Amino acid sequence: MACGLGLGVVWLPEAVLAGQRAPSVSGPPNAKKLSSASAANPTLKSLTEVVNVPVTVRDDDQHLISNLTREDFSLAEDGRLQLIKYFSRTRDVPLTLGAIVDTTVCQDEALPLEKELAQDFIHQVMQPGDQGFVQHFDSGVGFLQRLTGDVKRLSEAIDQLQIEAHPASLPMLRPHGKFDRGPHHLYDAIAEASQELGKSQAGRKVLLLLTDGYEQDSRTTQKAALDAAERAGATIYCINMEDPILGMIPGVGTAGRPVLVKLTEQTGGRLFWLTQPRELPGAFNELARELGSQYFVGYTPTNSRHDGTYRRIRVTVKDKSWVVRARPGYYAPEN
């Protein structure tokens, strides 16, 4: 039934900072533990505080640019130019991919095709050393597969996705013309997915949302959900197949679009807002190309204070006609 019918800062080993596909360590280590561990294991490499920024560059015709060098980039934090110490292509950097899938009754027509394409997508983008998880949300939130590097298990989890059988309430038109679509715990899902993402030691972290962005009844606010994603270092992408019935109700079918715009833009991701099922394969393929054509830029901030403040980032390239997309900032660690 269609609904209308009823980046934080990380501490990384030098091998990872050089762009090798090796595990990294997230979160600032305890200094005493590090010292004792180093004494016990003299081969343990020193750790360095680094801000990592995945960057996408397109020309003025929206074609991906994938042949740039470190010298083509400039990066400023709070207006102060930073030295780019580490540079690599993202395909050389480990990936953690979290799939968050909307399983409310509003998605019953889109879900079968989304499942098929999502399975193809993970096989296309995930390489040895990468990790992922699968989560769904409706009137609740649940994980069908926790963090794993086993692509087969992830594919099987996607296959288990199904529309909520007994929703807390069905979509209906309320008094005064308000359309109530029932519980959609999107913000709770993002917050819990960000916690799962934080367990990963991968260099780049992506949350893929398959939803129209409608939110209702989450305990988590939008600000708290976005804050959790930013602190986990997540880049959020969203693919949505617009419901044709909801699209005929003014202000209903696109109600979640501003939410998704904010989530994706604030984390350096992208929104694919589709109107026809035939557009879905192209969106997944375009996202796969983008994830394989990005750059991974790392720097040690000149502002070394651990005060928990938000630092603004601006990445530019020499050709000013090209469009650069990257997360606009990060939260500094706190002591």
C-alpha positions in Angstrom: 0.0 0.0 0.0 1.5 3.3 -1.0 1.6 5.9 1.8 -0.7 8.2 -0.1 -3.4 5.6 -0.1 -4.0 5.4 3.5 35.0 13.8 10.3 35.7 14.2 13.2 39.3 14.3 14.4 41.0 10.9 14.4 44.3 9.4 15.4 45.8 7.4 12.6 48.9 5.2 12.0 51.3 6.6 9.5 50.5 3.7 7.1 46.9 4.8 6.8 47.8 8.4 6.5 49.9 7.6 3.5 46.9 6.2 1.8 47.4 2.4 2.3 44.4 0.2 2.9 45.2 -0.7 6.5 43.2 -0.5 9.7 43.2 2.9 11.4 42.5 3.8 15.0 39.6 6.3 15.7 39.4 8.4 18.8 42.3 9.9 20.8 44.2 7.3 22.7 44.9 7.3 26.4 48.5 8.7 26.7 49.5 6.3 29.5 48.1 3.3 27.8 49.9 4.3 24.6 53.2 4.6 26.4 52.9 1.2 28.1 51.8 -0.4 24.8 54.8 1.2 23.0 57.2 -0.1 25.6 55.7 -3.6 25.3 55.7 -3.5 21.5 58.6 -1.5 20.0 57.1 -2.0 16.5 54.0 0.0 17.4 54.0 3.2 15.3 53.4 6.6 16.8 49.9 8.1 16.3 49.2 11.5 14.8 46.2 13.8 15.2 44.7 14.3 11.8 41.5 15.8 10.3 40.4 13.8 7.3 38.3 15.3 4.6 36.8 13.3 1.7 36.5 15.7 -1.3 34.6 15.4 -4.6 35.5 17.6 -7.6 33.4 18.2 -10.7 33.9 20.4 -13.7 31.4 22.9 -14.9 29.6 20.2 -16.8 29.3 18.1 -13.6 31.8 15.5 -14.8 33.9 13.9 -12.0 37.6 15.0 -11.9 39.7 12.2 -10.7 43.3 13.0 -11.8 44.2 15.8 -9.4 47.3 15.9 -7.2 47.9 17.3 -3.8 49.3 20.5 -5.3 45.9 21.2 -6.9 44.2 21.6 -3.5 44.2 24.3 -0.8 42.5 23.9 2.6 41.7 26.4 5.3 40.3 25.9 8.8 38.5 28.9 10.2 40.1 31.0 7.5 43.6 29.9 8.3 45.5 28.0 5.5 46.5 24.5 6.6 49.3 22.3 5.3 47.9 19.2 3.5 50.1 16.5 4.9 48.3 13.4 3.6 46.7 12.9 0.2 45.3 9.8 -1.5 42.4 8.6 -3.7 39.5 7.3 -1.6 39.6 4.0 -3.3 42.9 3.4 -1.6 41.4 4.2 1.8 39.3 1.7 3.9 35.5 2.3 3.8 32.8 1.7 6.3 29.3 1.8 4.7 26.2 1.9 6.8 22.9 1.4 4.9 19.8 2.9 6.6 16.6 1.8 5.0 13.1 3.2 5.5 10.7 0.3 5.9 7.5 2.3 6.6 4.4 1.6 4.5 5.3 4.7 2.5 8.1 2.8 0.9 6.3 -0.4 -0.2 6.5 0.3 -3.9 10.1 1.4 -3.9 11.6 -1.2 -1.5 11.9 -4.3 -3.8 13.9 -2.4 -6.4 15.9 -0.6 -3.8 16.9 -3.9 -2.2 18.1 -5.4 -5.5 20.1 -2.3 -6.4 21.6 -1.9 -2.9 22.8 -5.5 -3.0 24.5 -4.8 -6.4 25.9 -1.6 -4.9 27.7 -3.1 -2.0 29.3 -5.7 -4.2 30.4 -2.9 -6.5 32.0 -0.6 -3.9 33.2 -2.8 -1.1 36.7 -4.1 -1.2 38.7 -6.4 1.1 39.3 -4.5 4.4 36.0 -2.5 4.1 33.1 -3.0 6.5 29.4 -2.3 6.6 26.1 -2.7 8.4 22.4 -2.7 7.6 19.8 -0.9 9.6 16.1 -0.3 9.1 13.6 2.1 10.6 9.8 2.6 10.7 8.0 3.0 14.1 11.2 1.6 15.6 14.8 1.1 14.7 16.7 -2.2 14.3 19.9 -3.7 12.9 19.7 -6.6 10.5 23.4 -6.8 10.4 26.0 -5.2 12.7 29.4 -4.1 11.5 31.0 -6.8 9.4 33.4 -7.2 6.4 31.4 -10.1 5.0 29.7 -8.8 1.9 27.6 -12.0 1.7 26.1 -11.3 5.2 25.4 -7.7 4.3 23.6 -8.8 1.1 21.6 -11.4 3.1 20.6 -8.7 5.6 19.4 -6.4 2.8 17.3 -9.3 1.4 15.6 -9.5 4.8 14.3 -6.0 4.6 10.5 -5.8 4.6 7.8 -3.3 5.1 6.6 -3.0 8.7 3.7 -5.5 9.1 1.9 -3.8 12.0 2.7 -0.1 12.1 1.6 1.9 15.2 -0.7 3.9 13.0 -1.6 4.2 9.4 -1.3 7.3 7.2 -4.4 9.5 7.4 -5.6 13.0 6.9 -6.0 14.8 10.2 -8.3 17.8 11.0 -7.2 21.1 9.5 -5.7 19.3 6.5 -2.6 17.9 8.2 -1.5 14.6 6.7 -0.2 12.2 9.4 2.0 9.4 8.0 2.6 7.6 11.2 5.9 7.1 13.1 9.1 7.5 11.0 12.0 7.3 13.4 14.6 8.7 11.0 16.6 10.8 13.5 16.8 7.9 16.0 18.1 5.7 13.2 20.8 8.2 12.3 21.9 8.5 15.9 22.2 4.7 16.4 23.9 4.2 13.0 26.4 6.9 14.0 27.2 5.0 17.1 27.8 1.8 15.1 29.9 3.7 12.6 32.0 5.0 15.5 33.1 1.4 16.2 34.8 1.2 12.9 38.5 2.0 12.4 38.1 2.7 8.7 39.4 5.9 7.3 36.2 7.0 5.5 32.7 6.5 6.7 29.5 6.7 4.7 25.9 6.5 5.7 23.5 5.7 2.8 19.9 6.6 3.5 17.1 5.1 1.4 14.2 7.3 2.5 12.1 10.4 1.6 13.3 12.2 4.8 9.9 12.2 6.6 10.4 12.2 10.3 7.9 11.7 13.1 8.1 10.7 16.8 11.9 10.2 17.2 13.3 10.8 20.6 16.3 12.3 18.9 16.2 15.8 17.5 17.5 16.7 14.1 20.3 18.7 15.6 21.3 15.7 17.8 21.2 13.3 14.9 23.3 15.5 12.7 25.7 16.2 15.6 26.1 12.4 16.1 26.8 11.9 12.4 29.4 14.7 12.3 31.2 13.5 15.4 31.3 10.0 13.9 32.9 11.5 10.8 30.1 10.4 8.5 29.3 11.5 5.0 25.6 11.1 4.4 24.2 10.3 1.0 20.5 9.8 0.3 18.6 8.1 -2.5 14.8 8.7 -2.6 12.2 7.4 -5.0 9.3 9.9 -4.7 5.9 8.4 -4.0 3.6 9.3 -7.0 0.5 9.4 -4.8 2.1 11.6 -2.1 3.4 13.8 -4.8 -0.1 14.9 -5.7 -0.7 16.2 -2.2 0.7 19.7 -1.9 3.5 19.9 0.7 3.3 16.2 1.7 5.4 14.3 -0.9 8.3 16.7 -0.5 8.1 17.4 3.2 11.2 15.5 4.0 13.4 17.0 1.3 14.7 20.0 3.3 15.7 17.5 6.0 17.7 15.4 3.6 19.3 18.5 2.0 20.5 19.6 5.4 21.8 16.2 6.4 23.7 15.6 3.1 25.1 19.1 2.7 26.2 19.5 6.3 28.3 16.2 6.0 29.6 16.7 2.5 27.3 14.2 0.9 24.7 14.3 -1.8 20.9 13.9 -2.3 19.5 11.9 -5.2 15.8 12.9 -5.3 14.1 10.8 -8.0 10.7 10.9 -9.6 10.7 7.7 -11.7 11.8 4.1 -10.8 13.9 4.0 -14.0 16.2 6.6 -12.4 17.2 4.4 -9.5 19.9 2.3 -11.2 21.5 5.5 -12.5 21.6 7.0 -9.0 23.3 3.9 -7.4 25.8 3.8 -10.3 26.5 7.5 -10.0 27.1 7.2 -6.3 29.5 4.2 -6.8 31.4 6.3 -9.3 31.6 9.2 -6.9 32.9 7.1 -4.0 35.6 5.7 -6.3 36.6 9.1 -7.7 37.0 11.2 -4.5 40.2 12.4 -2.8 41.1 11.9 0.9 42.8 15.0 2.2 44.4 15.0 5.7 46.0 17.7 7.8 47.1 18.4 11.3 45.3 21.5 12.5 47.3 24.5 13.5 44.7 25.1 16.2 45.7 22.2 18.6 43.2 23.1 21.4 41.0 20.3 22.5 38.0 22.5 23.3 35.1 20.7 21.6 34.4 23.7 19.3 33.2 23.5 15.8 35.9 24.3 13.2 34.9 25.4 9.7 36.7 23.9 6.7 37.0 25.2 3.2 38.6 23.2 0.4 39.4 24.8 -3.0 41.2 23.8 -6.2 43.2 25.8 -8.6 40.5 25.8 -11.3 37.9 28.1 -9.8 35.3 27.0 -12.3 35.2 23.5 -10.8 32.8 22.6 -8.0 34.3 21.2 -4.8 32.2 19.3 -2.3 33.5 18.5 1.2 32.1 18.6 4.7 32.0 22.2 5.9 33.6 21.5 9.3 34.2 19.2 12.3 34.1 19.2 16.1 37.5 19.4 17.8 38.1 16.7 20.4 37.6 17.5 24.1 40.1 16.6 26.9 
